[in-house]
Amino acid sequence: MFCAFAVPDTPVEVLVDLLTKAKDIATANGSVPTELTDHLQRALDIATGLDDYLDKFTTPESEPLAELYEKTVSHDWDRVHKEGKTKFRLPKECITGHVEGQTLKTLVHISHAKRILEIGMFTGYGALSMAEALPDDGRLVALELEAYLKEFAQPIFDKSPHGKKIIVKIGSAITSLRELADAGEQFDMVFIDADKPNYINYYKCILDNNLLRLQGVICVDNSLFKGKVYLRDITDQNAVALKEFNDFVAQDPRVEQVILPLRDGITVVRRVSAAANITNDEVFRGVMGRSILDRMRLDGRVAYVTGAGQGIGRAFAHALGEAGANVAVVDIDPIKADTVVKELNLKGIHSLAVTADISKFEDVQRMMDCIVSKWGTVHIGCNNAGINMNSASEDTTLDEWDKTFSVNLRGTFMCCQAAGRVMLKQGYGKIINTASMASLIVPHPQKQLSYNTSKAGVVKLTQTLGTEWIDRGVRVNCISPGIVDTPLIHSESLKPLVQRWLSDIPAGRLAQVTDLQAAVVYLACDASDYMTGHNLVIEGGQSLW
């Protein structure tokens, strides 16, 4: 909310103060036209209402943040300084508040930052705001001169599930920066909110020592400093320092920047590459100017995944959608397909549920027609549906054999052919089939002749199509997972087998469906364009023993 501090601290607070004084003078002077007084009142209403309005329409802060804010504004910082607990008198006006904290949190989300550096923590409101947006394995390093502030903030950090992501280093910021640089540290985002005359030194140290990764972001607080940075004849030491800082950043070819007039100003500085000057080197500037991670994006692509209602297929659907693709969730069970679509929609992923039995030719054709009708084409075909019916070879019936091959090999072929016809016509496509480690070895002690043989057929199908279609723009590859951890694996009947399998796996554990997600995105994206007919084995080393 708008806080009427004793000393106006932001351009808006200064405006409110000046407009209030001007209106009081005008009201007291009977010769001032009513029209002028009305305009002053209108201007005052606009300036006074801005901060409250921003606060009202900004996502509410968490309970730990609200507690930290109240603890800060109610604390007697003058007394703390007089008692010698802090080196400097710390005014309440310095605190990062609700709107600014949520802005920092949003910037962390937008930049997908995992490692953040904060220079000048004060009471930790900004640090905790940013930590809330970090992934579970993210880390925020806060550099703070005042040891008292770490003690002040730590109880609130401990209450928050995100506090464990914050590491506070006490001491000179410049010294700490040099130590981080010597250790080879690098950050996705840096927030600077410490002593103003040193801003430029912090900035130079960060850029000169590559503490900020390429395309990383520096956020600089107080860069408008009560409006003094753009007013004439200002002698205030901090204002002069910030004006020099703003001028330096504006002239630095290593970055691009914008000042946001939020509170006392936040400058967002993005580190850029000088690659434009090396136009012919794709290693330096990226293929078509895109970095390797950008080349793994699937924005604008249309994908389908069969058997996507559960297990590996569900994981593939989420992975392709998170990478940017529109995803058709294909499953024989409409309820399961709808459930996954609802999950994807919650994540903002365009998706479509398609009910199909891929062992039936008409279902495969209807599936492809449905996807093309919805999105105009197909770029990525993920043929994952399969079944496994265990039996000793001498007891395997023709019915079991035929059912297994009908889904695992015949169904995969029909899907490849239907998708391939669309892709060949447009001159581009990626087909990813799910084979199995059973295509390489004979898993044991379970007996699964039909499954093993059908999955070996999937690999040969993939190799053949991969060589036939690559010169027409379509790449065909497959993924061979090892034994995947599913609820069925933990049934009483299979528990003895699990221990046997684990003894055969160098990794010492079963595969998780999430272990396979990066592979399907890689095979679906442009970065794998030179790969075709390949069987990508992901089995924790089991096939090596």
C-alpha positions in Angstrom: 0.0 0.0 0.0 1.0 3.7 -0.3 3.1 4.6 2.8 3.2 8.2 3.9 6.8 8.1 5.1 8.2 11.2 6.8 10.4 11.9 3.9 9.1 11.5 0.3 11.1 8.7 -1.2 9.9 8.2 -4.8 9.0 10.5 -7.6 5.3 9.9 -7.0 5.7 10.7 -3.3 7.6 13.8 -4.1 4.8 14.8 -6.6 2.2 14.2 -3.9 4.1 16.3 -1.5 4.6 19.2 -3.9 1.0 19.1 -5.2 -0.3 19.1 -1.7 1.7 22.2 -0.8 0.7 23.9 -4.1 -3.0 23.2 -3.5 -2.8 24.5 0.1 -1.2 27.7 -1.2 -3.8 28.0 -3.9 -6.7 27.4 -1.5 -5.4 29.9 1.0 -5.1 32.5 -1.7 -8.5 33.9 -2.5 -7.4 35.4 -5.8 -6.5 32.0 -7.4 -9.1 30.9 -10.0 -11.2 27.9 -8.9 -10.3 26.2 -12.2 -6.6 26.1 -11.2 -7.5 24.8 -7.7 -9.6 22.1 -9.3 -6.8 21.1 -11.7 -4.4 20.9 -8.8 -6.8 18.7 -6.9 -7.3 16.4 -9.9 -3.5 16.1 -10.3 -3.2 15.3 -6.6 -5.9 12.6 -6.8 -4.1 10.9 -9.7 -0.7 11.0 -8.0 -2.1 10.0 -4.6 -4.1 7.1 -6.0 -1.4 5.4 -8.1 0.5 3.4 -5.5 -2.7 2.2 -3.8 -4.1 1.1 -7.2 -1.0 -0.8 -8.1 -1.0 -2.5 -4.8 -4.7 -3.5 -5.1 -4.3 -5.1 -8.5 -1.0 -6.9 -7.8 -1.1 -10.5 -6.8 -1.2 -10.7 -3.0 2.1 -11.4 -1.2 2.6 -14.6 0.8 2.1 -14.8 4.5 5.9 -14.9 5.2 6.4 -11.8 3.1 3.6 -10.0 4.8 5.0 -10.9 8.2 8.5 -9.7 7.1 7.1 -6.4 5.9 5.2 -5.7 9.1 8.2 -6.7 11.1 10.4 -4.3 9.2 8.1 -1.2 9.3 7.4 -1.7 13.0 11.1 -2.1 13.9 13.0 0.7 15.6 15.9 0.9 13.3 17.2 4.2 14.8 17.5 2.4 18.2 19.2 -0.6 16.6 21.8 1.8 15.1 22.3 3.7 18.3 22.9 0.4 20.1 25.7 -0.3 17.7 24.0 -3.4 16.1 24.2 -1.9 12.6 27.0 0.1 11.0 24.5 2.4 9.3 21.1 3.9 10.1 18.7 1.9 8.0 15.5 3.9 7.0 12.2 2.0 6.6 11.9 3.7 3.2 14.6 1.3 1.8 12.4 -1.8 2.1 11.3 -3.6 -1.0 7.5 -3.6 -0.8 4.6 -5.6 -2.1 4.4 -4.4 -5.7 8.2 -4.2 -6.2 8.6 -7.7 -4.7 6.0 -9.2 -7.0 7.6 -7.5 -9.9 10.9 -9.1 -9.1 9.2 -12.4 -8.6 7.6 -12.1 -12.0 10.9 -11.3 -13.6 12.4 -14.5 -12.1 9.5 -16.5 -13.6 9.8 -14.8 -17.0 13.6 -15.2 -17.2 13.4 -18.9 -15.9 16.2 -18.0 -13.5 17.7 -20.7 -11.4 20.5 -18.8 -9.8 20.1 -15.3 -8.5 22.6 -12.8 -6.9 21.3 -10.0 -4.7 23.6 -7.2 -3.7 22.1 -5.4 -0.7 19.5 -7.5 1.1 18.2 -5.1 3.8 15.6 -7.2 5.6 15.2 -9.9 2.9 11.8 -9.0 1.5 13.2 -8.9 -2.1 15.3 -12.0 -1.5 12.3 -14.0 -0.3 10.1 -12.6 -3.1 12.5 -13.9 -5.7 13.2 -17.2 -3.9 9.5 -17.9 -4.1 9.7 -18.0 -7.9 12.8 -20.2 -8.0 12.5 -23.9 -8.7 13.2 -26.3 -5.8 16.8 -26.6 -6.8 17.3 -22.9 -7.4 19.6 -20.7 -5.3 19.8 -17.1 -4.3 23.0 -15.6 -2.9 22.4 -12.4 -1.0 25.4 -10.2 -0.3 24.9 -8.0 2.8 27.2 -5.8 4.9 25.2 -5.8 8.0 25.3 -9.1 10.0 22.3 -7.9 12.1 20.1 -8.1 9.0 20.8 -11.8 8.4 19.7 -12.5 12.0 16.6 -10.3 11.5 15.4 -12.1 8.4 16.4 -15.7 9.2 13.4 -16.5 11.4 11.0 -15.5 8.5 13.2 -17.4 6.0 12.9 -20.5 8.2 9.1 -20.2 8.2 8.9 -20.1 4.4 9.3 -23.3 2.4 11.5 -21.2 0.0 13.8 -19.8 2.7 16.2 -22.7 2.3 17.0 -21.5 -1.2 18.6 -18.3 0.2 22.3 -18.1 1.2 23.4 -14.8 2.9 27.1 -13.8 2.7 28.1 -11.1 5.1 30.9 -8.7 4.2 32.0 -6.2 1.6 30.0 -6.7 -1.6 33.0 -6.1 -3.9 35.1 -8.6 -2.0 32.3 -11.2 -2.2 31.8 -10.5 -5.9 35.5 -11.2 -6.6 35.3 -14.4 -4.6 32.3 -15.5 -6.6 34.1 -14.7 -9.8 37.2 -16.6 -8.8 35.0 -19.6 -8.0 33.6 -19.5 -11.5 30.1 -18.7 -10.3 27.5 -17.4 -12.8 23.9 -16.1 -12.3 20.8 -15.8 -14.4 19.6 -12.7 -12.6 21.2 -10.0 -10.4 19.4 -7.5 -8.2 21.4 -4.5 -7.1 20.1 -2.5 -4.1 23.0 -1.4 -2.0 25.1 1.8 -1.6 24.4 4.0 -4.6 28.0 5.3 -5.3 29.1 1.7 -5.7 26.4 0.7 -8.3 28.8 1.3 -11.2 31.6 -0.8 -9.5 29.2 -3.7 -8.9 28.0 -3.5 -12.4 31.5 -3.5 -13.9 32.6 -6.3 -11.7 29.6 -8.4 -12.7 30.0 -7.8 -16.5 33.7 -7.9 -16.6 34.0 -11.2 -14.7 31.1 -12.9 -16.5 29.1 -13.3 -13.3 26.0 -12.7 -15.4 25.2 -15.4 -18.0 24.5 -14.4 -21.6 20.9 -13.1 -21.9 20.8 -12.9 -18.1 19.1 -9.9 -16.4 20.3 -7.3 -13.9 17.7 -5.4 -12.0 18.8 -2.1 -10.5 16.7 -0.5 -7.8 16.4 3.3 -7.1 17.5 4.2 -10.6 15.2 7.2 -10.7 16.1 8.4 -7.2 13.2 10.7 -6.4 13.4 12.1 -10.0 16.7 13.8 -9.2 18.6 11.9 -11.9 16.9 13.9 -14.6 16.5 17.2 -12.8 19.1 20.0 -13.4 21.6 21.3 -10.9 21.4 18.4 -8.6 24.3 18.0 -6.2 23.0 15.1 -4.0 25.8 12.5 -4.0 23.5 9.5 -4.5 21.6 11.2 -7.3 24.8 12.1 -9.1 26.1 8.5 -8.7 22.9 7.1 -10.1 22.9 9.5 -13.0 26.4 8.5 -13.9 25.4 4.8 -13.6 22.4 5.3 -15.9 24.6 7.1 -18.4 27.2 4.3 -18.3 24.8 1.5 -18.8 23.1 3.3 -21.7 26.4 3.5 -23.5 27.5 -0.1 -22.8 27.3 -2.3 -26.0 27.1 -5.5 -23.9 23.6 -4.8 -22.7 20.2 -3.4 -23.6 18.1 -1.8 -20.9 14.8 -0.1 -19.9 13.9 1.9 -16.8 10.5 1.0 -15.3 9.0 3.9 -13.3 7.9 1.6 -10.5 8.3 3.2 -7.0 11.8 4.8 -7.2 12.6 3.2 -10.5 13.9 -0.3 -11.5 16.3 -0.6 -14.4 16.1 -4.0 -16.2 19.4 -4.7 -18.0 19.7 -7.7 -20.3 23.1 -9.0 -21.3 23.3 -9.5 -25.1 25.8 -11.0 -27.4 28.0 -9.2 -29.9 27.4 -12.1 -32.3 25.9 -9.7 -34.9 29.5 -8.8 -35.9 30.4 -12.4 -36.7 27.7 -13.2 -39.2 29.0 -16.4 -40.7 29.9 -18.4 -37.6 27.0 -20.5 -36.6 28.9 -21.9 -33.6 29.2 -18.4 -32.2 25.9 -16.9 -33.1 23.8 -20.1 -33.3 22.0 -21.7 -36.2 19.8 -19.0 -37.8 20.8 -16.9 -34.8 19.2 -19.2 -32.3 21.0 -20.6 -29.2 21.0 -24.3 -28.6 18.2 -24.1 -26.0 16.1 -22.0 -28.4 16.6 -24.6 -31.1 15.0 -27.1 -28.8 11.8 -25.1 -28.6 8.8 -26.6 -30.4 6.7 -23.4 -30.6 4.2 -23.6 -33.4 4.6 -27.3 -33.9 1.7 -29.8 -33.9 2.4 -33.1 -32.1 0.4 -36.3 -31.3 1.2 -38.9 -28.7 -0.4 -42.4 -28.8 -1.0 -44.2 -25.5 -0.8 -40.7 -23.9 -3.4 -41.4 -21.2 -0.9 -42.7 -18.7 2.7 -43.6 -18.1 5.4 -42.8 -20.6 2.9 -41.4 -23.1 1.5 -38.9 -20.6 5.1 -37.8 -19.7 5.8 -37.4 -23.5 2.7 -35.3 -23.9 3.6 -33.0 -21.1 7.2 -32.6 -22.3 6.3 -31.8 -25.9 3.7 -29.3 -24.6 6.1 -27.6 -22.2 8.5 -27.2 -25.1 5.8 -25.3 -27.0 3.9 -27.8 -29.2 0.2 -28.2 -29.5 -0.5 -31.8 -28.4 -3.1 -34.3 -29.4 -3.5 -36.8 -26.6 -4.4 -40.1 -28.2 -5.6 -43.1 -26.1 -8.0 -46.0 -26.4 -9.5 -44.8 -23.1 -11.4 -41.5 -23.6 -11.5 -40.7 -19.8 -7.7 -41.0 -19.5 -7.2 -38.9 -22.6 -9.5 -36.2 -21.3 -7.7 -36.2 -17.9 -4.4 -35.5 -19.5 -5.9 -32.8 -21.7 -7.2 -31.1 -18.6 -3.7 -31.3 -17.1 -2.2 -29.7 -20.1 -4.8 -27.0 -20.3 -3.9 -26.0 -16.7 -0.4 -25.4 -17.9 -1.6 -23.2 -20.8 -0.8 -25.9 -23.4 -3.1 -26.3 -26.5 -4.3 -29.9 -26.5 -6.9 -32.2 -28.0 -8.2 -35.6 -26.8 -8.5 -38.2 -29.5 -9.9 -41.7 -28.8 -8.4 -44.3 -31.0 -7.4 -48.0 -31.1 -4.2 -47.8 -33.2 -4.5 -51.5 -34.1 -7.5 -50.5 -36.3 -6.7 -48.9 -39.6 -9.9 -46.7 -39.6 -9.1 -45.4 -36.1 -5.6 -44.4 -37.2 -7.0 -42.5 -40.3 -9.7 -40.8 -38.2 -7.0 -39.8 -35.6 -4.9 -38.2 -38.3 -7.9 -36.5 -39.9 -9.0 -35.1 -36.6 -5.6 -33.6 -35.8 -5.2 -32.1 -39.3 -8.7 -30.7 -39.2 -8.0 -29.1 -35.8 -4.5 -27.7 -36.5 -3.9 -27.9 -40.2 -1.0 -30.3 -40.1 1.2 -32.7 -38.1 4.9 -32.0 -37.4 5.7 -34.5 -34.7 4.3 -38.1 -34.4 5.1 -39.9 -31.2 4.0 -43.5 -31.6 4.1 -44.8 -28.0 1.1 -47.1 -27.5 1.9 -50.7 -26.8 0.9 -53.8 -24.8 2.8 -56.6 -23.1 1.3 -60.1 -22.5 3.8 -62.3 -20.7 3.9 -66.1 -21.2 6.4 -68.8 -21.7 7.3 -69.3 -25.3 5.9 -72.8 -25.5 2.6 -71.5 -24.1 2.3 -68.4 -26.2 -0.9 -68.6 -28.2 -1.4 -67.2 -31.7 -4.0 -64.9 -30.3 -1.5 -63.4 -27.8 1.1 -63.1 -30.6 -1.4 -61.5 -33.0 -2.7 -59.0 -30.4 0.8 -58.0 -29.4 2.0 -57.4 -32.9 -1.3 -55.8 -33.9 -0.7 -52.9 -31.5 3.1 -52.8 -31.1 4.2 -53.3 -34.7 1.3 -53.1 -37.1 -0.2 -50.2 -35.2 3.1 -48.3 -35.0 3.5 -48.9 -38.8 0.1 -47.6 -39.6 0.7 -44.5 -37.5 4.1 -43.9 -39.1 2.5 -44.3 -42.6 -0.4 -42.0 -41.9 1.8 -39.3 -40.3 4.5 -39.8 -42.9 2.1 -39.0 -45.8 1.3 -35.6 -44.2 4.9 -34.9 -43.4 6.3 -35.9 -46.8 3.8 -33.6 -48.5 5.1 -30.7 -46.5 8.7 -31.7 -46.6 9.2 -31.8 -42.9 8.4 -34.0 -39.9 9.7 -35.9 -36.9 8.5 -39.4 -36.0 9.5 -40.9 -32.6 8.6 -44.5 -31.9 8.7 -46.1 -28.5 10.6 -49.4 -28.8 12.2 -51.0 -25.7 15.4 -52.3 -24.2 13.9 -55.6 -25.1 14.9 -54.9 -28.7 18.5 -55.3 -27.6 18.6 -57.9 -24.9 16.2 -60.5 -23.5 14.9 -59.2 -20.2 14.6 -61.8 -17.5 13.4 -63.6 -15.6 10.0 -62.7 -17.1 9.1 -64.4 -20.3 7.7 -62.2 -23.0 8.5 -63.6 -26.5 5.8 -61.6 -28.3 6.7 -58.3 -26.7 10.5 -58.7 -27.3 10.1 -59.7 -30.9 7.5 -56.9 -31.7 9.8 -54.3 -30.2 12.8 -55.5 -32.2 10.5 -55.1 -35.2 9.8 -51.5 -34.2 13.5 -50.7 -34.3 13.9 -52.2 -37.8 10.8 -50.3 -38.9 12.4 -47.1 -37.6 15.7 -47.8 -39.3 14.1 -48.5 -42.6 11.8 -45.5 -42.6 14.6 -43.3 -41.3 16.7 -44.0 -44.3 13.9 -43.9 -46.8 12.4 -40.5 -45.8 15.3 -38.4 -44.5 16.1 -36.9 -48.0 12.5 -35.8 -48.1 12.6 -34.0 -44.8 11.2 -36.6 -42.4 13.4 -38.1 -39.7 12.3 -41.3 -37.9 13.9 -42.4 -34.7 13.0 -44.4 -31.6 13.5 -44.5 -27.9 14.1 -47.7 -26.0 13.4 -47.3 -22.3 14.5 -49.8 -19.7 12.1 -51.0 -17.0 9.9 -48.1 -16.0 8.7 -47.6 -12.5 4.9 -47.7 -12.6 2.2 -48.6 -10.0 1.9 -52.1 -11.5 5.6 -52.7 -10.7 4.9 -52.4 -7.0 2.2 -55.1 -6.9 2.8 -58.1 -4.6 3.2 -60.4 -7.6 6.0 -58.4 -9.1 8.0 -57.5 -5.9 10.3 -60.5 -6.3 11.1 -59.5 -9.9 11.9 -55.9 -9.0 14.8 -56.9 -6.8 16.1 -59.1 -9.6 15.9 -56.3 -12.1 17.6 -53.8 -9.8 20.6 -56.2 -9.4 20.9 -56.1 -13.2 20.8 -52.3 -13.5 24.1 -50.4 -13.0 22.1 -47.2 -12.1 20.7 -49.0 -9.2 17.1 -47.9 -9.8 14.2 -48.3 -12.3 13.6 -45.6 -14.9 11.1 -42.8 -14.1 9.0 -41.5 -16.9 10.6 -38.1 -16.4 14.0 -39.7 -17.3 12.6 -40.0 -20.9 11.1 -36.6 -21.4 14.3 -34.7 -22.6 14.9 -37.4 -25.2 11.5 -37.0 -26.9 11.9 -33.2 -27.0 15.4 -33.6 -28.5 14.2 -36.0 -31.2 11.2 -33.7 -31.9 13.2 -30.5 -32.3 15.4 -29.0 -35.0 18.6 -29.7 -33.0 18.3 -33.4 -34.0 17.8 -32.9 -37.7 20.9 -34.9 -38.6 19.7 -38.0 -36.6 17.6 -40.6 -38.3 17.0 -44.3 -37.9 18.5 -44.2 -34.4 17.5 -46.2 -31.4 18.1 -44.0 -28.4 18.5 -46.4 -25.4 17.7 -45.1 -21.9 18.0 -48.0 -19.5 20.5 -47.1 -16.7 23.1 -49.3 -18.3 21.1 -52.5 -18.0 21.8 -53.7 -21.5 25.5 -53.4 -20.9 25.6 -56.2 -18.3 
